[in-house]
Amino acid sequence: MASDNNMKSAEETYSGFLSWLKIGTIITAIVTILVIILITT
């Protein structure tokens, strides 16, 4: 069984990963829209 310290560290790492994933998803969507606009013009 994992100790409390390991769980806290793991939760912080996972939380950070999720925030970077959300930011990356938004940036990817914006870049995709810009590329589509550039291609269609």
C-alpha distance matrix in Angstrom:
0.0 3.8 6.5 9.5 11.6 9.9 9.9 13.5 14.5 13.4 15.2 18.2 18.4 18.3 20.9 23.1 23.0 24.1 26.9 28.2 28.0 30.2 32.6 32.9 33.7 36.4 37.9 38.0 39.7 42.3 43.1 43.5 45.9 47.8 48.2 49.4 51.9 53.1 53.5 55.5 57.9
3.8 0.0 3.8 6.6 8.2 6.1 6.5 10.0 10.8 10.0 12.1 14.8 15.1 15.4 17.9 19.8 20.0 21.4 23.9 25.2 25.4 27.6 29.7 30.2 31.2 33.8 35.2 35.5 37.4 39.7 40.5 41.2 43.6 45.3 45.8 47.2 49.6 50.7 51.3 53.3 55.6
6.5 3.8 0.0 3.8 5.5 5.3 6.4 8.8 10.1 10.6 12.3 14.5 15.5 16.4 18.3 20.1 21.0 22.5 24.5 26.0 26.7 28.6 30.5 31.4 32.6 34.9 36.2 37.0 38.8 40.9 41.8 42.7 45.0 46.6 47.3 48.8 51.0 52.1 53.0 55.0 57.1
9.5 6.6 3.8 0.0 3.8 5.5 5.1 6.2 8.6 9.8 10.5 12.3 14.2 15.1 16.3 18.4 19.8 20.9 22.6 24.4 25.4 26.9 28.8 30.0 31.3 33.2 34.7 35.7 37.4 39.3 40.5 41.5 43.6 45.2 46.2 47.7 49.6 50.9 52.0 53.8 55.8
11.6 8.2 5.5 3.8 0.0 3.8 5.4 5.2 6.2 8.6 9.9 10.8 12.4 14.2 15.4 16.7 18.4 20.0 21.4 22.9 24.3 26.0 27.4 28.6 30.3 32.1 33.3 34.5 36.4 38.0 39.0 40.4 42.5 43.8 44.8 46.6 48.4 49.5 50.7 52.7 54.5
9.9 6.1 5.3 5.5 3.8 0.0 3.8 5.5 5.1 6.0 8.5 9.9 10.5 12.1 14.1 15.4 16.3 18.2 20.1 21.2 22.2 24.3 25.9 26.7 28.2 30.4 31.5 32.4 34.4 36.3 37.1 38.2 40.5 42.0 42.7 44.4 46.5 47.4 48.4 50.6 52.5
9.9 6.5 6.4 5.1 5.4 3.8 0.0 3.8 5.4 5.0 6.0 8.5 9.8 10.3 12.0 14.1 15.0 16.2 18.2 19.9 20.6 22.3 24.3 25.3 26.5 28.6 30.1 30.9 32.6 34.6 35.7 36.7 38.8 40.5 41.3 42.8 44.9 46.1 47.1 49.0 51.0
13.5 10.0 8.8 6.2 5.2 5.5 3.8 0.0 3.8 5.4 5.1 6.2 8.6 9.9 10.5 12.3 14.2 15.3 16.6 18.5 19.8 21.2 22.8 24.2 25.7 27.3 28.8 30.0 31.7 33.4 34.7 35.9 37.9 39.3 40.5 42.1 43.9 45.1 46.4 48.2 50.0
14.5 10.8 10.1 8.6 6.2 5.1 5.4 3.8 0.0 3.8 5.5 5.2 6.2 8.6 9.9 10.7 12.3 14.3 15.6 16.7 18.3 20.2 21.4 22.5 24.3 26.2 27.2 28.3 30.4 32.0 32.9 34.3 36.5 37.7 38.6 40.5 42.3 43.3 44.5 46.6 48.4
13.4 10.0 10.6 9.8 8.6 6.0 5.0 5.4 3.8 0.0 3.8 5.5 5.1 6.1 8.5 9.9 10.4 12.2 14.3 15.4 16.2 18.3 20.1 20.8 22.2 24.5 25.7 26.4 28.4 30.4 31.2 32.3 34.5 36.0 36.8 38.4 40.5 41.6 42.6 44.6 46.6
15.2 12.1 12.3 10.5 9.9 8.5 6.0 5.1 5.5 3.8 0.0 3.8 5.4 5.1 6.0 8.5 9.7 10.4 12.3 14.2 15.0 16.5 18.4 19.7 20.8 22.7 24.4 25.4 26.9 28.8 30.1 31.2 33.1 34.8 35.8 37.3 39.2 40.5 41.6 43.4 45.4
18.2 14.8 14.5 12.3 10.8 9.9 8.5 6.2 5.2 5.5 3.8 0.0 3.8 5.5 5.1 6.1 8.5 9.9 10.7 12.4 14.1 15.5 16.7 18.2 19.9 21.5 22.7 24.2 25.9 27.4 28.6 30.1 32.0 33.3 34.5 36.2 37.9 39.1 40.5 42.4 44.0
18.4 15.1 15.5 14.2 12.4 10.5 9.8 8.6 6.2 5.1 5.4 3.8 0.0 3.8 5.5 5.2 6.1 8.7 10.0 10.7 12.2 14.4 15.5 16.3 18.2 20.2 21.1 22.2 24.3 26.0 26.7 28.1 30.4 31.6 32.5 34.3 36.2 37.1 38.4 40.5 42.2
18.3 15.4 16.4 15.1 14.2 12.1 10.3 9.9 8.6 6.1 5.1 5.5 3.8 0.0 3.8 5.4 5.0 6.2 8.7 9.9 10.3 12.3 14.3 15.1 16.2 18.5 19.9 20.6 22.4 24.4 25.5 26.4 28.6 30.2 31.1 32.6 34.6 35.8 36.8 38.7 40.7
20.9 17.9 18.3 16.3 15.4 14.1 12.0 10.5 9.9 8.5 6.0 5.1 5.5 3.8 0.0 3.8 5.4 5.2 6.4 8.8 9.8 10.7 12.6 14.2 15.4 16.9 18.6 19.9 21.4 23.0 24.5 25.7 27.5 29.1 30.3 31.8 33.5 34.9 36.2 37.9 39.7
23.1 19.8 20.1 18.4 16.7 15.4 14.1 12.3 10.7 9.9 8.5 6.1 5.2 5.4 3.8 0.0 3.8 5.4 5.2 6.3 8.5 10.0 10.7 12.2 14.2 15.6 16.6 18.2 20.1 21.4 22.5 24.2 26.1 27.2 28.5 30.3 31.9 33.0 34.5 36.4 38.0
23.0 20.0 21.0 19.8 18.4 16.3 15.0 14.2 12.3 10.4 9.7 8.5 6.1 5.0 5.4 3.8 0.0 3.8 5.5 5.2 6.0 8.7 10.0 10.4 12.1 14.4 15.3 16.1 18.2 20.0 20.8 22.0 24.3 25.7 26.5 28.2 30.2 31.2 32.3 34.4 36.2
24.1 21.4 22.5 20.9 20.0 18.2 16.2 15.3 14.3 12.2 10.4 9.9 8.7 6.2 5.2 5.4 3.8 0.0 3.8 5.5 4.9 6.2 8.6 9.7 10.4 12.4 14.2 15.1 16.5 18.5 19.9 20.8 22.7 24.5 25.5 26.9 28.8 30.2 31.3 33.0 35.0
26.9 23.9 24.5 22.6 21.4 20.1 18.2 16.6 15.6 14.3 12.3 10.7 10.0 8.7 6.4 5.2 5.5 3.8 0.0 3.8 5.3 5.1 6.3 8.5 9.9 10.8 12.4 14.2 15.5 16.9 18.5 20.0 21.5 22.9 24.4 26.0 27.4 28.8 30.4 32.0 33.6
28.2 25.2 26.0 24.4 22.9 21.2 19.9 18.5 16.7 15.4 14.2 12.4 10.7 9.9 8.8 6.3 5.2 5.5 3.8 0.0 3.8 5.4 5.1 6.0 8.5 9.9 10.4 12.0 14.1 15.3 16.2 18.0 20.0 21.0 22.2 24.1 25.7 26.7 28.2 30.2 31.7
28.0 25.4 26.7 25.4 24.3 22.2 20.6 19.8 18.3 16.2 15.0 14.1 12.2 10.3 9.8 8.5 6.0 4.9 5.3 3.8 0.0 3.8 5.5 5.1 6.1 8.7 9.9 10.4 12.2 14.3 15.2 16.2 18.4 20.0 20.8 22.3 24.3 25.5 26.6 28.5 30.4
30.2 27.6 28.6 26.9 26.0 24.3 22.3 21.2 20.2 18.3 16.5 15.5 14.4 12.3 10.7 10.0 8.7 6.2 5.1 5.4 3.8 0.0 3.8 5.4 5.1 6.3 8.7 9.9 10.7 12.5 14.4 15.3 16.8 18.6 20.1 21.2 22.9 24.5 25.9 27.3 29.1
32.6 29.7 30.5 28.8 27.4 25.9 24.3 22.8 21.4 20.1 18.4 16.7 15.5 14.3 12.6 10.7 10.0 8.6 6.3 5.1 5.5 3.8 0.0 3.8 5.4 5.2 6.2 8.6 10.0 10.8 12.3 14.2 15.6 16.7 18.4 20.1 21.4 22.7 24.4 26.1 27.5
32.9 30.2 31.4 30.0 28.6 26.7 25.3 24.2 22.5 20.8 19.7 18.2 16.3 15.1 14.2 12.2 10.4 9.7 8.5 6.0 5.1 5.4 3.8 0.0 3.8 5.5 5.1 6.0 8.5 9.9 10.5 12.0 14.2 15.3 16.3 18.2 19.9 20.9 22.2 24.3 25.9
33.7 31.2 32.6 31.3 30.3 28.2 26.5 25.7 24.3 22.2 20.8 19.9 18.2 16.2 15.4 14.2 12.1 10.4 9.9 8.5 6.1 5.1 5.4 3.8 0.0 3.8 5.5 5.1 6.2 8.7 10.0 10.4 12.4 14.3 15.3 16.5 18.4 20.0 21.0 22.6 24.6
36.4 33.8 34.9 33.2 32.1 30.4 28.6 27.3 26.2 24.5 22.7 21.5 20.2 18.5 16.9 15.6 14.4 12.4 10.8 9.9 8.7 6.3 5.2 5.5 3.8 0.0 3.8 5.4 5.1 6.3 8.7 9.9 10.7 12.5 14.3 15.5 16.7 18.5 20.1 21.4 23.0
37.9 35.2 36.2 34.7 33.3 31.5 30.1 28.8 27.2 25.7 24.4 22.7 21.1 19.9 18.6 16.6 15.3 14.2 12.4 10.4 9.9 8.7 6.2 5.1 5.5 3.8 0.0 3.8 5.4 5.1 6.2 8.5 10.0 10.6 12.3 14.3 15.4 16.5 18.3 20.1 21.4
38.0 35.5 37.0 35.7 34.5 32.4 30.9 30.0 28.3 26.4 25.4 24.2 22.2 20.6 19.9 18.2 16.1 15.1 14.2 12.0 10.4 9.9 8.6 6.0 5.1 5.4 3.8 0.0 3.8 5.5 5.2 6.0 8.6 9.9 10.5 12.2 14.2 15.2 16.3 18.3 20.2
39.7 37.4 38.8 37.4 36.4 34.4 32.6 31.7 30.4 28.4 26.9 25.9 24.3 22.4 21.4 20.1 18.2 16.5 15.5 14.1 12.2 10.7 10.0 8.5 6.2 5.1 5.4 3.8 0.0 3.8 5.5 5.1 6.2 8.7 9.9 10.6 12.3 14.3 15.4 16.6 18.6
42.3 39.7 40.9 39.3 38.0 36.3 34.6 33.4 32.0 30.4 28.8 27.4 26.0 24.4 23.0 21.4 20.0 18.5 16.9 15.3 14.3 12.5 10.8 9.9 8.7 6.3 5.1 5.5 3.8 0.0 3.8 5.4 5.2 6.3 8.7 10.0 10.7 12.4 14.3 15.6 16.8
43.1 40.5 41.8 40.5 39.0 37.1 35.7 34.7 32.9 31.2 30.1 28.6 26.7 25.5 24.5 22.5 20.8 19.9 18.5 16.2 15.2 14.4 12.3 10.5 10.0 8.7 6.2 5.2 5.5 3.8 0.0 3.8 5.5 5.1 6.1 8.6 9.8 10.5 12.2 14.3 15.6
43.5 41.2 42.7 41.5 40.4 38.2 36.7 35.9 34.3 32.3 31.2 30.1 28.1 26.4 25.7 24.2 22.0 20.8 20.0 18.0 16.2 15.3 14.2 12.0 10.4 9.9 8.5 6.0 5.1 5.4 3.8 0.0 3.8 5.4 5.1 6.2 8.6 9.9 10.6 12.3 14.5
45.9 43.6 45.0 43.6 42.5 40.5 38.8 37.9 36.5 34.5 33.1 32.0 30.4 28.6 27.5 26.1 24.3 22.7 21.5 20.0 18.4 16.8 15.6 14.2 12.4 10.7 10.0 8.6 6.2 5.2 5.5 3.8 0.0 3.8 5.5 5.1 6.2 8.6 9.9 10.7 12.5
47.8 45.3 46.6 45.2 43.8 42.0 40.5 39.3 37.7 36.0 34.8 33.3 31.6 30.2 29.1 27.2 25.7 24.5 22.9 21.0 20.0 18.6 16.7 15.3 14.3 12.5 10.6 9.9 8.7 6.3 5.1 5.4 3.8 0.0 3.8 5.5 5.1 6.1 8.6 10.0 10.8
48.2 45.8 47.3 46.2 44.8 42.7 41.3 40.5 38.6 36.8 35.8 34.5 32.5 31.1 30.3 28.5 26.5 25.5 24.4 22.2 20.8 20.1 18.4 16.3 15.3 14.3 12.3 10.5 9.9 8.7 6.1 5.1 5.5 3.8 0.0 3.8 5.4 5.0 6.1 8.6 10.1
49.4 47.2 48.8 47.7 46.6 44.4 42.8 42.1 40.5 38.4 37.3 36.2 34.3 32.6 31.8 30.3 28.2 26.9 26.0 24.1 22.3 21.2 20.1 18.2 16.5 15.5 14.3 12.2 10.6 10.0 8.6 6.2 5.1 5.5 3.8 0.0 3.8 5.4 5.1 6.2 8.7
51.9 49.6 51.0 49.6 48.4 46.5 44.9 43.9 42.3 40.5 39.2 37.9 36.2 34.6 33.5 31.9 30.2 28.8 27.4 25.7 24.3 22.9 21.4 19.9 18.4 16.7 15.4 14.2 12.3 10.7 9.8 8.6 6.2 5.1 5.4 3.8 0.0 3.8 5.5 5.3 6.3
53.1 50.7 52.1 50.9 49.5 47.4 46.1 45.1 43.3 41.6 40.5 39.1 37.1 35.8 34.9 33.0 31.2 30.2 28.8 26.7 25.5 24.5 22.7 20.9 20.0 18.5 16.5 15.2 14.3 12.4 10.5 9.9 8.6 6.1 5.0 5.4 3.8 0.0 3.8 5.6 5.5
53.5 51.3 53.0 52.0 50.7 48.4 47.1 46.4 44.5 42.6 41.6 40.5 38.4 36.8 36.2 34.5 32.3 31.3 30.4 28.2 26.6 25.9 24.4 22.2 21.0 20.1 18.3 16.3 15.4 14.3 12.2 10.6 9.9 8.6 6.1 5.1 5.5 3.8 0.0 3.8 5.6
55.5 53.3 55.0 53.8 52.7 50.6 49.0 48.2 46.6 44.6 43.4 42.4 40.5 38.7 37.9 36.4 34.4 33.0 32.0 30.2 28.5 27.3 26.1 24.3 22.6 21.4 20.1 18.3 16.6 15.6 14.3 12.3 10.7 10.0 8.6 6.2 5.3 5.6 3.8 0.0 3.8
57.9 55.6 57.1 55.8 54.5 52.5 51.0 50.0 48.4 46.6 45.4 44.0 42.2 40.7 39.7 38.0 36.2 35.0 33.6 31.7 30.4 29.1 27.5 25.9 24.6 23.0 21.4 20.2 18.6 16.8 15.6 14.5 12.5 10.8 10.1 8.7 6.3 5.5 5.6 3.8 0.0
